[in-house]
């Protein structure tokens, strides 16, 4: 055997040994097929159709592609079978002869265009919320898998699943295939219907790339914490962060504070600045080990002369069945997407006596004739000790 052949054989053995050692010890180098815009459309994928004409930038998102499905737009109809098998960037022709260009939806487009049961947190707000949580995810080393607990985040108020998806994307790098979970999103909602819909939304994006990063629960905060403590057989803190998106967020702070790790973050997202005030007052009154680090207004800001609206609402779950039914039948009833109802307590539906409820005061910027989809975010950090 020549010297060159001997050296090549030795080099091959060394490379094989290194690759085996690397594959066993470093999940960071685990390779898998990436979901990219160059992928071929398959059944159950979502496709985004935009007019081939630049003057018509209107986009339409299909339902999950199926052999018997079709999508209708203002340009006509297209059968799903004409989309399946094509690539992003290809064009298809409508019945009326007009062309549309195909692409896979971005996360922001997917959130904005998928069917909804509640108003989603749109991409701009969701991205900012996740950014403020300052999440930096990476896979655990093999020596850390048994000794390091997973990075756990609790989302209270699953809703549409928009923020759930953005959070899952932020922690996804900590969960490479074939390894123990290094991070998990717990998302809870009291509505089973909303939870099942949000699960479909999460599983439908990018062929379910983030579905294993999320655990869905149909529970309220007390029930979730009790179940977690029982499962772990410990009442020690286990959450690195918590995000509340409910009308009564201030009522959950007392229970959530002990579940947060020291230096953990607690974010409250709400449409009204008064809800941030309510939370700050609860933290102060109960002397909770939380300190308010930031209060941020989300959404578009007016350059001058910003108007605000102030009125009172009642959380829907406080309404009796009789009142809830009468409100739903009235012409000025709140949208089913809302979790609160605006109501006049002086006289309503022939009642002579005022209705007694625990009112919430809405105090937020008014944005012309359009619904304000922004809101406010309060960010608290848990401190080991806060003097009285």
N, C-alpha and C positions, 0 to 999 in steps of 0.2 A: 504494500500500500504506500502510495506516495505521501510526501510530507503534507502537501496541500489537501489530499483526501482525508488524511488523519486529522488535520486541523478542522476541516469542515464537519467531520463526524463529531469531534469533541464539541464544536460550537453548537451543533444541533442538539446534542444531549444537554448542554448547559441551558439553552433556550427553553427546552421542554421542561426542565426542572424548575426554571424561574417562572414559567407560565403556570405550572401547577401550584407553586408556592404562592404566587400572586393571586390566583383564583381562590385559594383557600383562605388567605389572610386579609385581602383587601376588597371589600364590597364596592369601593369607589370605582374600581375598574370593570365592574360588571357591565357587559354590553348587551343591549337589546334593541329590537327594531323600534325606531322612533316614529311617533305619529307626526307627520309633516304635511305641508300643503301639497306635496308631490304624490301623495298616496292616491290610490284608485278608489272611487266611490263604491261602497258595498251596501248590502242590505242593512238597515237600521242606522245608517249614517244620516246626518243632517247636511243638506246642501243649501248654499246661499246663491240665489239667482239675482244678477244685476243686469240691467239693460246694456247691450253692447254700445248704445249711444251715450256719449258723455253728457248729453243734455237731459238724460233721464237716469239719475243716480239712485232711483228707488230700488231697494233691495227686498227680496222675499225669501223667507226661510221655509224650507219644506218641512213636513212632518218626517219621522223616520222612514227612510226609503223602503219600499216593499214592491214585489212584482205586480200587485194589483193597485198600487197607489197612483195618485195624480195630484198635481199642484196647479191651482188656478190663480192667475194674476190679472191685472188690467190689460196685459198684453195677450191673454189667452191661456190655454191649458197646455201642460206638458206631462206626459206619462213618466212615472218613476223609472220605468224600464229604459227610457232614453237617457237617464242620468247614470244609472248603475253601470259600472265598467269604464266610465270616463274619468279623466284626471282634472285636477284643479287647473283652471285656465282655459279648458275646452269650452266650446259654445254649443248650445242646443237651440232648436228652432221651435217657436210656438206655432199653434195652429194657424194664426193669422199671418205667418211668414216672418215675424220679427224674431231677432236673435237675442239670447241672454247668455251671459258668461257665468260659468260655474266656479265656485270656490268653497273651501271649508270655512265656516264662520269662526271669527275670533271669539275669545271669551266674552268681550264686551258686546259683540253683535249677538251672540247666542243668548245672553242674559236679557237683552232688550227685545228680542224678537220671538222668543219661545212663549207658548201660551202660559197664562198666569192665573192664579186664584187670589193672589195678594200683590200689592205693588212691590216690585223688587228694589233692592239697593243697587242703583246703576253703577256701571264700571268705574266712573270717576270717583264717586264716594267710597266704593268698596276698596279700590286701590289705595286711597289715602288712609283708610282705617287700618288696612293690613300694614301699610308702610309705617304708621305710627306705633304699631305693636313691635316693630323692630325684630322680626323673626329672621334668624339665620340658621337654616336647617342643613345638616350634613349627615351622612350615614355613620352609625356607630362602628367603631373598630371591634373586631371579634372579641378582644379582651374586655370590652365594655358592655357587651350584650347582656350579661348576667348581672352585672353590678350597677348599671346605670338605668334608672327608671325612664320610661318614655316621656317625651315632651307632650303634655296634654293641654288642650285648649277647650274651653266650654263656650258654646254659643247658645244663648237663651233667646229663643224666638227664631225658629228655622225659616219661617215664611216661605219665600219663593225658592230659596236655596242659592241665591246669588252670592251673598257674603260667604256662605259655606264653600262654594267653589273657589273663591279667591283665597280663602284660608287654606284649603286643601292644596292649592297650587304652591302656596308659600312653604308648606311642610313636606311636600312630596319627595324632595331630595333625600329626606331622612328615612325613606321606606323603599330601598331598592328591592327588586324581586328576589325571593329566596332567602331573605333575612327576617329577623324579628322586627316588629314595628318599632321605629325609633321615635315616632310622633303620631298623634291621633287627634282628630277633631271630634268632640262630643257635641252634637247639636240636638236641642230639645225643643219641643213645641207641645202645647196642650191640645192641638187639633190633629187628629189622625189623618184627616183629609189633606191638610197642608203638608204633613210629614210625608205621606205617600207621594204627593205631587213633587215635592222637593227631591225625594229620592229618585224619581224618574228624571228630573232635570239634571241631577248630578251624574247619574249613570249614563245619560244620553250624550254628554259632552265628550268629544274626542274618544269615542268608543270606550267610555268608562275608565279613562286613565286615572281619575282621582277617586273612584268608588271605594277602593280599599283603604283610603285615608280617613274616611268618615264613618262614624257610628251614629245612627239615628235613634232617638228615644222619644216616645210619646209620654212625657212626664212633665210635672212641674218641678221647680227647683228643689223643694224639700224631698220629694220622692226620689229624684235623681241622686242627691247627695246620700240619702239613707241607703240606697241600693249600692252605691259605690263603696261606702264605708263597710257595709256588710260583706261585699265581695272581697275587699282587700283585708278584712278583719283588722281594720285600723282606722282611726279617725285623724291620722296625720294629714297634713296638706299634700295635695297631689296635682293641683292645677298650676300651670305656669302663666296662664292668662285666661280671662273670661270677658266675653262681650255680651252686653245686654241690649236687646232691641224689643222692649215691651213697654206698654203704657204705665206699668207700675214697677219700674226698675228699682226705685228706692226701697221697696219692700223686700228685696232679695239681698241687699248689701250685708245685712247682719249675718245671714247664713253663708254667704259666699266668702266673706273675708277670712274665716278660719280655714277654708279649703285652698286658699292661695298660698303658694310658696312665698317665702320672704323675697322681696324685690319683684314679685309677680305683678302683672298689670291687669287692671280692671277698667274696661272701656264701657261707657254708656252712650249709645246712639239713640237720639230722639229728635222729633221734629220741633220741639219747643225748648227754648232756653230755660223756661221755668222748671222743666224736669231736671235739668242739671242743677238748678238751685235747690230743688227738693232733695236730690241725692247728697249735695254738699251739706245740707242741714241735718240729714240723718247721720252722716259720718261724724259731724260735730257733736250732735246731741248724744249719740251712743258711744262717743270716743273710740271709734273703730280705728284700727292701725292702718289707715289709708291716708295718703296725702295727694291732693289734687295737683297734678303737674302741668296739665294743658287743658284748655277749653277752646275748641276749634269750630268755626262755622263752616259747613260744607255746602257745596252748590255754587251757583252763579251769584256774584255780588254786584249790586247796583253801584254805579259810579257816583251818584248824587241823589239826594232827596229820597232815600229809601223809606218806604212805607211798611209799617208793621200792622198785623191784625191781632186783636185780643178778644177771646171769647172763652166760654166754658163748655167742657164736654164731660161725658160719663163713660168709663170703660164698659164695654158691652156686657162683660160677664157679671156686672153688678145689677143689670136690669132684670126685673122679674119677667117671667114668660109673657104675661099679659102686656106689659109695657113694650117689650121687645117686638111682639107681634104687631101692636098698634103702630109702632114707629116704622116697622118694615113696610106697612101698608100705606103709610102717608107719602105724599108727593115729595116732601122735603127730607125724606129719610136719608141717612148717610149711606155712602157706597158700601157694598159688602166687603170691599177691600179694606175698609177702615176698621180699626179695633176700638174706636170710640164713637160716640153719638152726641151731636150737638143738640141740646134740649133746653127749652124755656121752662123754668120751674114755677113761674107765676100761675100759668093756667095752660093745660095741655089736654086736648081731646076731651073737653067738657069737665075736667077735674076742678073742683073748687079749692081743694087743699093742695099746697105745694108738695112736690115729690122730693123726698129726702135721699140724696145720694152723696157719695164721696167724690166731689167734683175735681176735675183737673183743669187748670187754666192754660189755654193755648196762647202763646205769645211768641210770634215768629214773623220773619219778614214776608211781606206780600210781594208777589212777582206778577203784577199785571193781571191778566185774565187766565193765566196758566197756573196749573197746580205746582206748588213748590216741592220738588223732589229731593231737595237737600235736607239739611237739618243741622244738628249740633252734636259734637262728640266731646264728652268729658273723659279724661284719662287720669285714673288714680294709680298710684304705686303702693304696694304693701310694704310697710316699714317694720323692722323687727320690734322696735319699741318707739312709741310716741308718748312724750310726757303729757300728763293731764293738763 
